[in-house]
Amino acid sequence: MKILLLSDTHSYIDERILDYAKKADEVWHAGDIGDLKVTDELSKLSKLRAVYGNIDNAEIRREFPLHNRFSVEGLDVLMTHIGGYPGKYSPAIREELYQNPPKLFICGHSHILKVMPDKKLNLIHMNPGACGIYGFHKIRTMIRFEISNGKIESPEVIELGTRG
C-alpha cells in the first residue's frame, strides 16, 4: 500500500502535489486544509483520509474529524493536526497516546518535517512538514512510504521547492 502524507496546504494545491497523489493508493492530509477544493482534488485521484486543523472552517470541520484513528494493512494509525512530538505531546491527544498507543502517530501544524521513534510508546511519529505556500517553512515537503504487513517501508521525504 503506497501512502502520500501531507499537511498544511492552507488552500494551496498544485500539479506537483497532484502528480504524487496519482501514484498513491491513499493520501493522508494532517490538517490545515484551508479550502475543500484541496481535498476534492486529492480525492479524485486516490482514497483520502484527513483531519481538520486549527485554521479550518466549519465546513471542513463537518467533513473531517479532529482525530482519525484507522488501520491500514495491519498498521494502527492515529492522525491529528496538533499533536506535538515524543516527550512533548499535546494535552488534547496525550491521554489517548499513553492509554492506547498506535504504531504510527501523525500530526501537522508545526510546518517542521519530523520522523522519529518514540521508544517509550513503541511508535513512529511523523510530521510531513508543510506543502502549502503559507507559513514560515522555507521548503515545501511531504512524505511517501509503503505499508506492508503492518510495517512502514521505504519512507521518503519529497521536497517541492521553496514557498516562493
MIFINU-448303 format. One record per residue (C-alpha): residue in one letter; residue number from 1; x, y, z; chain. Coordinates in steps of 0.02 Angstrom, whole numbers, padded with zeros to 5 digits. Example, Ala and Ser with C-alpha at 12.3 -4.5 7.8 and 13.67 -1.06 7.14 Angstrom:
2
residu,num,xx,yy,zz,chaine
A,1,00615,-00225,00390,A
S,2,00684,-00053,00357,A
This chain:
164
residu,num,xx,yy,zz,chaine
M,1,00000,00000,00000,A
K,2,00077,00165,-00058,A
I,3,00042,00315,00054,A
L,4,00067,00501,00021,A
L,5,00067,00602,00183,A
L,6,00047,00790,00177,A
S,7,-00010,00933,00286,A
D,8,-00036,01119,00297,A
T,9,-00090,01155,00120,A
H,10,-00179,01313,00180,A
S,11,-00292,01312,00024,A
Y,12,-00146,01280,-00095,A
I,13,-00134,01133,-00216,A
D,14,-00028,01117,-00371,A
E,15,00011,00992,-00508,A
R,16,00166,00925,-00420,A
I,17,00065,00876,-00267,A
L,18,-00070,00801,-00379,A
D,19,00059,00702,-00479,A
Y,20,00120,00619,-00319,A
A,21,-00061,00590,-00263,A
K,22,-00097,00496,-00426,A
K,23,00040,00371,-00383,A
A,24,-00026,00337,-00207,A
D,25,-00153,00209,-00152,A
E,26,-00204,00327,-00013,A
V,27,-00170,00511,00026,A
W,28,-00171,00566,00208,A
H,29,-00191,00751,00249,A
A,30,-00143,00801,00427,A
G,31,-00245,00962,00435,A
D,32,-00247,01146,00394,A
I,33,-00330,01103,00230,A
G,34,-00390,01283,00206,A
D,35,-00516,01251,00067,A
L,36,-00615,01096,00020,A
K,37,-00555,01116,-00160,A
V,38,-00390,01042,-00097,A
T,39,-00469,00883,-00030,A
D,40,-00591,00875,-00176,A
E,41,-00445,00870,-00298,A
L,42,-00348,00742,-00196,A
S,43,-00499,00627,-00175,A
K,44,-00523,00621,-00364,A
L,45,-00352,00538,-00379,A
S,46,-00339,00424,-00228,A
K,47,-00427,00369,-00070,A
L,48,-00414,00514,00053,A
R,49,-00404,00515,00242,A
A,50,-00392,00683,00329,A
V,51,-00415,00781,00489,A
Y,52,-00456,00963,00512,A
G,53,-00332,01089,00578,A
N,54,-00341,01249,00679,A
I,55,-00364,01362,00526,A
D,56,-00502,01255,00450,A
N,57,-00679,01324,00444,A
A,58,-00843,01245,00500,A
E,59,-00873,01169,00327,A
I,60,-00708,01074,00334,A
R,61,-00739,01025,00515,A
R,62,-00906,00947,00464,A
E,63,-00818,00846,00328,A
F,64,-00666,00784,00427,A
P,65,-00635,00737,00609,A
L,66,-00512,00815,00733,A
H,67,-00433,00644,00766,A
N,68,-00435,00500,00642,A
R,69,-00389,00325,00701,A
F,70,-00384,00187,00573,A
S,71,-00293,00029,00522,A
V,72,-00211,00001,00353,A
E,73,-00127,-00163,00306,A
G,74,-00118,-00210,00490,A
L,75,-00042,-00043,00544,A
D,76,-00134,00053,00682,A
V,77,-00129,00239,00638,A
L,78,-00183,00393,00736,A
M,79,-00184,00559,00645,A
T,80,-00223,00733,00713,A
H,81,-00167,00909,00671,A
I,82,-00092,00975,00833,A
G,83,-00004,00827,00912,A
G,84,00167,00880,00974,A
Y,85,00307,00754,00969,A
P,86,00383,00619,01080,A
G,87,00405,00683,01257,A
K,88,00303,00839,01218,A
Y,89,00134,00779,01155,A
S,90,-00012,00899,01150,A
P,91,-00128,00884,01302,A
A,92,-00276,00857,01183,A
I,93,-00205,00690,01122,A
R,94,-00082,00639,01258,A
E,95,-00202,00531,01360,A
E,96,-00256,00428,01209,A
L,97,-00075,00405,01156,A
Y,98,-00023,00343,01327,A
Q,99,-00175,00233,01358,A
N,100,-00184,00155,01185,A
P,101,-00032,00199,01079,A
P,102,-00044,00172,00891,A
K,103,00104,00107,00791,A
L,104,00106,00266,00686,A
F,105,00062,00438,00756,A
I,106,00042,00578,00628,A
C,107,00019,00764,00652,A
G,108,00049,00926,00559,A
H,109,00037,01105,00622,A
S,110,00220,01146,00656,A
H,111,00270,01155,00470,A
I,112,00427,01061,00528,A
L,113,00460,00892,00449,A
K,114,00498,00758,00579,A
V,115,00506,00570,00575,A
M,116,00560,00496,00741,A
P,117,00531,00346,00853,A
D,118,00450,00357,01022,A
K,119,00537,00213,01109,A
K,120,00434,00235,01267,A
L,121,00270,00209,01174,A
N,122,00343,00097,01038,A
L,123,00276,00203,00896,A
I,124,00338,00305,00748,A
H,125,00297,00490,00746,A
M,126,00281,00577,00577,A
N,127,00252,00759,00533,A
P,128,00264,00790,00345,A
G,129,00303,00975,00364,A
A,130,00201,01090,00253,A
C,131,00169,01077,00066,A
G,132,00074,01240,00051,A
I,133,00148,01412,00015,A
Y,134,00092,01500,00175,A
G,135,00190,01493,00337,A
F,136,00369,01510,00396,A
H,137,00439,01350,00320,A
K,138,00569,01375,00185,A
I,139,00550,01211,00089,A
R,140,00382,01132,00048,A
T,141,00383,00948,00099,A
M,142,00280,00788,00101,A
I,143,00321,00607,00145,A
R,144,00283,00450,00049,A
F,145,00303,00273,00112,A
E,146,00233,00099,00094,A
I,147,00142,-00010,00219,A
S,148,00160,-00198,00209,A
N,149,00104,-00323,00340,A
G,150,00091,-00190,00475,A
K,151,00263,-00115,00440,A
I,152,00316,00053,00368,A
E,153,00435,00029,00222,A
S,154,00533,00141,00103,A
P,155,00498,00310,00186,A
E,156,00548,00455,00076,A
V,157,00545,00643,00100,A
I,158,00479,00737,-00050,A
E,159,00542,00915,-00068,A
L,160,00432,01025,-00177,A
G,161,00547,01176,-00179,A
T,162,00532,01342,-00091,A
R,163,00370,01428,-00041,A
G,164,00400,01569,-00164,A
